[in-house]
Amino acid sequence: METLKTPDRMIRLAVDLVNTKSLDPEKLTSQEALREFLLEHGEPTATVDEADLAQVKAVRERIRPVFHTAPAEAAGILNDLLAEYAVRPYLSDHDGSPWHLHVARPEATWADWLAAGTALGLAGFAAAHGFEAIGTCAASDCERVFVNPAERRPRRFCTPTCAGRTRVASHRARRSAAGGA
């Protein structure tokens, strides 16, 4: 299991993991779907079973509230995950891979690895950018999450598509309220 090449990778992994279940259908529906998710996130040798799938979904639900709660509560969630799963970082070059950091036990399951890495990534992001940079899409028909490191551009939507749909709906509602003028 490869861990923490860059903090950005773990932040992206946290966002993508939470977004595997939103108003859209569940994306982690099988062992193969989990293996594909891990493959898309740089884990080419991922071998998973039904227990891994259930445990990863449980980790996802523990991380989800970080995007929805007040800073103190989000910090508490991340601190709990770090206390439970993270270990002192160590360097590894296992399986012929380049040197990289691990933040989970050598025998960690995929769920343990995801909990440790994503909690560390989100904690570092919150420390650098504040919890206001960790958000949920403002579109009424979306509950995807995102992070926004930009300091001068507050972000309210997960994608330009959600922003555009919301603007069009708002425009149409204003026109309708004005009598269609």
Secondary structure, DSSP 4 states (H G I P E B T S, - for coil): ----S-HHHHHHHHHHHHTTSSSSPPS--SHHHHHHHHHHTT-TT----HHHHHHHHHHHHHHGGGGTS-HHHHHHHHHHHHHHH----EEE-GGGPPPEEE-S-TT--HHHHHHHHHHHHHHHHHHHH-GGGEEE--STT---EEE---SSS----SSHHHHHHHHHHHHHHHHHHTT--
